[in-house]
Amino acid sequence: MSDDARRIRTAEDVLRYFMACTKAVQLYAPEHPIVARAVEQLAQTLERAHAEAPAVVIGIVDGQVIVDGIALADVHGAADAAARLRAFGIERIAIGRGVAAEELLEFVRGLAAAQAKAEGAGDDLLAALATAHVHVGRLRLQRRGEAGPDDMRAMQHAYQDAVAGAEAIWEQSLAEGGPDPVMATRLVDGLASAVGQNRRAMMALSTLYRYDNYTFTHMVNVSVLTMAQARSLGIDGTLLRQFGLAGLMHDIGKIKTPAEILKKPDRLTEGERAIMMKHPVDGAEMLRRRLELPPLAAVAAFEHHLKVNGTGYPGGVARPELNLATQFVSIADVFDAMRSKRSYQQAFPTDRIMAVLQQNDGSHFEQRLVRRFGQLLGIYPAGNLVRLDDGTLAVVLRVHAPDPSRPMVRVVAGPDGQRLQKPHDVALWVDDGPGGPPPRIVTPVDPAVAGIDPLPYLDEAAA
């Protein structure tokens, strides 16, 4: 059986056994052998799926059930299951690695009991369904691209799952000399679904989240930012996922870089830098041998340190034009590297990073793509904490593309740093209002220093 056929079979089994469990608990007592058998079959199938990915996602999109990016319209009963979950307000069920049969039984029993009460259940009832390894997302009527509370929590889970998945791929690649195509594809499928569902939320998380290991967050962030750029140009579907894979795998050649160089806290010597600069060739070669992966991943891995004027590395490579995926990956790579605080480098503010991307008169990066990236991300990305010229602190809610330096913000603290009981939103691009012109952003502020977590305010942005 091919990898794709095995993946489809596993997705179908997950859905069948999930539906069998929900039906069994409605008809029989929890201790009935039929219930126990259905739950055990689901647990075993999930264990098999979790060997390749840290989470399995059951989603409802346009009336279809999608399991880990695979539409399963042909599975008997799938349409009915989608209708019942959608009527209840559920659009996403994420089941994480480590879930036990007892926990699955608890979840499906709670789901059956909640559905029996009423359609369109309240947020408290849906929140009560969540367990340690099972998370539920709710449908909301909201503006496209806005994040509601449950949507943002679902995005957080998707992001965290992806970082764990990136670590698993890295460790597997170290052991086997290259990435497992199924693991990589499944991870990107989940990220692509999340980016498609709420690009703004995922971009905010990619700039907000801090984890101890830069390597894995960098893999995920470059993939997210690459797909966000691609979607802004109308790229979707299979090609979008190929761009996402190119972003995820761009640095995979570093598995061949000695750990003492890769993790060195100080700047590299010339000799060490020469070794580090081999990773594009190493990465392209190992990706080229994985025939199940799209050629675009190998191309971007090879090219992502080349500049549009022909400089960069590998040296001596003539390219009349860099691949579009490469250019997206390169922009995302530089942005995420500069905005990340590491032992030898302070995090740079976005305006400084954009200035670097725009330097050299466009000889390093295609300036039309850089400008579009700036409009997409903003000078102050969503989720940033900023100080306004009246002294107040505000969280950036969304970018205003015509003027990326003047976003929509939520004022959350006064000039003295005290939290406001009633935060209020201000559109900084408005030239004048009832109280005169709006304030201007003076500087970004480190949330840790201010003692303010921006994420809850993004949670409330579309509530």
C-alpha positions in Angstrom: 0.0 0.0 0.0 1.4 3.4 -0.9 1.9 6.1 1.7 -1.0 8.2 0.3 -3.3 5.2 0.3 -2.3 4.3 3.9 -2.9 7.9 5.0 -6.4 8.0 3.4 -7.2 4.6 5.0 -6.1 5.9 8.4 -8.2 9.0 8.0 -11.2 6.9 7.0 -10.8 4.6 10.0 -10.5 7.6 12.4 -13.8 9.0 11.1 -15.6 5.6 11.1 -14.6 4.7 14.6 -15.3 8.3 15.8 -18.8 8.0 14.4 -19.2 4.5 15.8 -18.3 5.8 19.3 -20.7 8.7 19.2 -23.5 6.4 18.1 -22.7 3.7 20.6 -22.8 6.0 23.6 -26.2 7.3 22.5 -27.6 3.7 22.4 -25.8 1.8 25.2 -24.6 2.3 28.7 -20.9 3.4 29.0 -19.9 0.0 30.3 -21.5 -1.9 27.5 -19.1 -4.1 25.4 -20.2 -2.4 22.2 -19.1 1.0 23.6 -15.9 -0.4 24.9 -15.0 -2.0 21.6 -15.8 1.2 19.6 -13.7 3.3 21.9 -10.8 0.9 21.9 -10.8 0.7 18.0 -10.7 4.5 17.9 -7.9 4.7 20.4 -5.8 2.1 18.4 -6.4 4.0 15.1 -5.4 7.3 16.7 -2.3 5.7 18.1 -1.4 4.6 14.6 -2.1 8.1 13.2 -0.1 9.8 16.1 3.0 7.8 15.2 3.2 10.2 12.2 1.8 13.4 13.5 1.3 14.9 17.0 -2.4 15.6 16.5 -5.4 14.4 14.4 -7.8 17.1 13.3 -11.4 16.3 12.3 -12.9 19.4 10.7 -16.2 20.5 9.1 -15.7 22.7 6.0 -18.7 23.5 3.7 -20.7 20.5 5.0 -17.8 18.1 4.4 -15.9 16.1 7.0 -12.1 16.6 6.6 -9.6 14.5 8.6 -6.1 15.8 8.5 -6.7 17.6 5.2 -8.4 14.7 3.5 -12.1 15.2 2.5 -14.0 12.0 3.3 -17.4 12.5 1.5 -17.5 8.9 0.4 -17.4 7.5 4.0 -20.9 6.2 4.9 -22.6 8.5 7.4 -20.0 11.3 7.0 -22.5 13.8 5.7 -24.9 13.2 8.6 -22.0 13.5 11.1 -21.0 16.8 9.5 -24.5 18.1 9.6 -25.0 17.2 13.3 -21.6 18.7 14.4 -22.2 21.8 12.3 -25.7 22.3 13.8 -24.1 22.1 17.2 -21.6 24.7 16.3 -18.5 22.5 16.1 -16.1 23.0 13.2 -12.9 21.5 14.5 -12.0 18.6 16.9 -8.2 18.2 17.5 -7.1 15.0 19.2 -3.6 15.1 20.5 -1.0 12.4 20.9 -1.2 10.6 24.3 -5.0 10.4 24.4 -6.2 7.3 26.2 -9.4 5.2 25.7 -10.9 6.5 29.0 -10.4 10.1 27.9 -12.0 9.4 24.5 -15.0 7.8 26.2 -15.3 10.9 28.5 -15.3 13.2 25.4 -17.8 11.3 23.3 -20.1 10.9 26.3 -20.0 14.6 26.9 -20.5 15.3 23.2 -23.6 13.1 23.1 -25.0 14.5 26.3 -24.5 18.1 25.1 -26.0 17.4 21.6 -29.1 15.9 23.3 -29.7 19.2 25.1 -30.0 21.6 22.2 -28.5 22.6 18.9 -26.3 25.6 18.9 -25.0 25.1 22.4 -23.4 27.9 24.3 -19.7 28.6 24.7 -19.6 27.3 28.3 -21.0 24.0 27.3 -18.6 23.6 24.4 -15.6 24.6 26.6 -16.7 21.9 29.0 -16.2 19.3 26.3 -12.5 19.8 26.1 -10.1 17.3 27.8 -6.4 17.2 28.2 -5.8 15.9 24.7 -9.1 16.8 22.9 -9.9 20.4 21.9 -13.1 21.7 20.2 -13.5 24.8 18.0 -16.8 26.5 17.6 -18.3 28.1 14.5 -18.8 31.9 14.8 -20.3 34.5 12.6 -17.4 36.9 12.2 -15.7 38.9 9.6 -13.3 37.0 7.4 -9.8 37.0 8.9 -10.9 37.9 12.4 -10.2 35.7 15.3 -12.9 34.9 17.9 -12.1 33.4 21.3 -12.6 29.7 20.4 -11.0 30.3 17.0 -7.9 31.8 18.5 -7.7 28.9 21.0 -8.0 26.5 18.1 -5.2 28.4 16.3 -3.0 28.2 19.4 -3.5 24.5 19.6 -2.7 24.1 15.8 0.4 26.2 16.2 1.6 24.3 19.3 0.9 21.0 17.6 2.9 22.1 14.6 5.9 23.0 16.7 5.8 19.6 18.4 5.5 18.0 14.9 8.5 20.0 13.6 10.6 18.7 16.5 9.5 15.1 15.7 10.4 15.6 12.0 13.8 17.0 13.0 14.6 14.1 15.3 13.3 11.5 12.8 15.5 13.2 10.1 18.6 13.0 12.3 18.0 9.3 12.8 17.2 8.4 9.2 19.2 11.0 7.2 16.2 12.9 5.8 12.6 13.9 6.5 9.6 11.5 6.4 7.4 12.8 3.6 4.2 11.6 5.3 5.0 13.4 8.6 6.0 16.6 6.8 2.9 16.5 4.5 0.5 16.0 7.4 2.1 18.8 9.4 1.8 21.2 6.5 -1.8 20.1 5.7 -2.8 21.1 9.3 -0.9 24.4 9.0 -2.5 25.2 5.6 -6.0 24.5 7.0 -5.2 26.9 9.9 -3.8 29.6 7.6 -6.8 29.2 5.3 -9.2 29.5 8.2 -7.6 32.5 9.9 -4.4 33.8 8.3 -4.3 36.8 10.6 -4.4 34.7 13.8 -1.7 32.3 12.6 0.6 35.2 11.5 0.0 36.8 15.0 0.9 33.6 16.7 4.1 33.2 14.6 5.3 36.5 15.8 4.1 36.2 19.5 5.0 32.7 20.5 8.4 32.0 22.2 9.7 28.5 22.7 13.1 27.4 24.0 14.2 25.8 20.8 14.5 28.3 17.9 15.0 25.6 15.3 11.5 24.1 15.5 9.6 27.4 15.9 11.6 28.8 12.9 10.5 25.9 10.8 6.8 26.5 11.6 7.0 30.3 11.4 8.7 30.3 7.9 6.1 27.8 6.7 3.2 29.9 8.0 4.6 33.2 6.7 5.4 31.6 3.3 1.8 30.4 2.9 0.4 33.7 4.1 2.3 35.5 1.3 1.2 32.9 -1.2 -2.5 33.2 -0.2 -2.2 37.0 -0.5 -1.5 36.3 -4.2 -4.4 33.9 -4.6 -2.4 30.7 -4.3 -4.4 27.9 -2.7 -5.0 24.2 -2.6 -2.2 21.8 -3.5 0.2 24.5 -4.6 -0.3 26.4 -1.3 0.8 23.2 0.6 3.8 22.9 -1.7 4.8 26.4 -0.7 4.2 25.5 2.9 6.4 22.4 2.6 9.2 24.5 1.0 9.0 26.8 4.0 9.0 24.0 6.6 11.9 22.1 4.9 14.1 25.1 3.9 16.7 24.5 6.6 16.5 20.7 6.8 20.1 20.4 5.5 21.3 21.6 8.9 20.7 18.1 10.3 24.2 17.5 8.8 25.7 20.5 10.4 27.7 19.6 13.6 25.7 20.3 16.7 28.5 22.4 18.2 28.3 24.7 15.3 24.5 24.8 15.0 24.1 25.5 18.7 27.1 27.7 19.2 26.0 30.8 21.3 28.7 33.0 19.9 29.3 34.2 16.4 30.8 31.6 14.0 34.4 31.6 12.9 35.1 31.7 9.1 35.7 28.0 9.1 32.6 27.3 11.0 30.6 29.6 8.8 31.9 27.7 5.7 30.6 24.5 7.2 27.2 26.1 8.0 26.9 27.4 4.4 26.8 23.8 3.1 23.3 23.3 4.4 21.4 24.5 1.2 23.1 21.9 -0.9 22.8 19.2 1.8 19.1 20.0 2.2 18.3 20.1 -1.5 20.0 16.7 -2.0 18.1 14.9 0.7 14.8 16.5 -0.4 15.5 15.6 -4.0 15.8 11.9 -3.0 12.4 12.0 -1.3 10.3 11.5 -4.5 7.1 11.8 -2.5 7.9 15.5 -1.8 7.3 18.1 -4.4 10.4 19.3 -6.3 9.6 22.8 -5.1 10.9 21.9 -1.6 14.3 21.0 -2.9 14.4 24.1 -5.1 13.7 26.4 -2.2 16.1 24.7 0.1 18.9 25.1 -2.5 18.1 28.7 -3.4 16.9 30.4 -0.1 20.2 32.1 0.6 20.7 33.3 -2.9 19.8 37.0 -3.7 18.0 38.3 -6.8 21.3 39.9 -8.0 23.1 36.5 -8.0 25.0 37.0 -4.8 24.6 34.8 -1.7 25.3 31.1 -1.4 25.9 28.5 -2.7 28.5 30.4 -4.6 29.0 30.3 -8.3 25.3 29.5 -9.0 23.8 31.4 -12.0 20.0 32.0 -11.7 18.3 34.3 -14.2 15.4 34.4 -11.7 14.7 32.9 -8.4 11.6 30.7 -7.9 8.6 32.5 -6.4 8.5 30.0 -3.5 12.2 30.7 -2.8 11.6 34.4 -2.6 8.7 34.0 -0.2 10.8 31.6 1.9 13.8 34.0 1.9 11.7 36.9 3.1 10.0 34.8 5.8 13.4 33.4 6.8 15.1 36.7 7.3 12.1 38.2 9.0 11.7 35.4 11.5 15.5 35.1 12.2 15.8 38.9 12.9 12.7 39.1 15.1 13.8 36.1 17.3 15.8 36.8 20.4 18.7 34.4 20.7 21.8 34.1 22.9 24.0 36.1 20.5 21.3 38.4 19.1 18.6 40.8 20.4 15.2 40.7 18.7 14.8 43.5 16.1 11.6 45.5 15.8 9.6 45.0 12.6 10.4 48.4 11.1 14.2 47.7 11.4 13.6 44.3 9.7 11.6 45.8 6.9 14.4 48.3 6.4 16.9 45.5 6.0 14.6 43.8 3.5 14.3 47.0 1.5 18.1 47.8 1.5 20.5 47.6 -1.4 18.0 49.1 -3.9 16.2 45.8 -4.3 19.3 43.8 -5.3 18.8 41.3 -2.5 15.0 40.9 -2.4 12.3 41.5 -5.0 10.9 44.8 -3.7 7.3 44.3 -4.9 7.2 41.2 -2.8 8.7 43.0 0.2 6.1 45.8 -0.1 3.3 43.2 -0.2 4.8 41.5 2.8 4.9 44.8 4.7 1.2 45.4 3.8 0.3 41.9 4.9 2.2 41.9 8.2 2.3 45.6 9.0 5.1 47.6 10.6 3.5 46.6 13.9 2.1 43.0 13.4 -1.2 41.9 15.0 -0.5 40.9 18.6 2.3 43.5 19.1 2.2 45.6 22.2 2.9 49.3 21.4 3.2 52.6 23.2 1.2 55.5 21.7 2.3 59.1 21.8 -0.2 59.9 24.6 1.6 57.4 26.8 -1.0 54.6 26.7 -0.3 51.0 25.8 -2.2 49.2 23.1 -2.4 45.8 21.5 -2.4 45.8 17.6 -5.5 44.0 16.4 -5.2 44.2 12.7 -3.1 45.8 9.9 -4.4 48.6 7.8 -2.9 47.7 4.4 -3.0 51.2 2.8 -0.8 52.5 5.7 0.9 49.6 7.6 2.2 52.0 10.2 -1.3 52.9 11.4 -3.2 49.8 12.4 -6.3 49.1 14.4 -5.3 48.9 18.1 -7.0 48.1 21.4 -5.8 50.5 24.2 -5.3 48.3 27.3 -3.3 50.4 29.8 -2.9 54.0 30.8 0.3 56.1 30.7 1.0 54.8 34.2 0.9 51.2 33.0 -2.2 50.4 34.9 -4.7 48.1 33.1 -7.9 49.8 31.9 -11.1 48.3 33.2 -12.7 49.0 29.8 -10.2 48.7 26.9 -11.3 50.5 23.8 -10.4 50.2 20.1 -8.8 53.0 18.0 -8.4 53.1 14.2 -5.1 54.9 14.0 -5.4 55.6 10.2 -8.4 57.9 10.7 -7.2 61.5 10.1 -9.7 63.1 12.5 -12.5 62.1 14.9 -14.8 63.5 17.5 -11.9 64.0 19.9 -9.4 65.1 17.3 -6.8 63.1 15.4 -5.9 59.7 16.9 -2.6 59.1 18.6 0.4 57.7 16.8 2.6 54.7 17.7 5.9 55.7 19.3 7.6 52.3 19.8 6.9 48.6 20.3 7.0 47.4 23.9 8.2 44.1 25.2 5.1 42.4 26.7 7.2 40.6 29.4 8.6 44.0 30.6 5.1 45.6 30.6 3.6 42.5 32.3 0.8 42.3 29.6 -0.1 39.2 27.6 -1.5 40.4 24.3 -3.1 37.1 23.4 -6.3 37.4 25.5 -7.0 40.7 23.8 -6.7 39.0 20.4 -9.1 36.4 21.8 -11.7 39.2 22.3 -11.1 41.0 19.0 -14.2 39.6 17.3 -16.3 38.6 20.3 
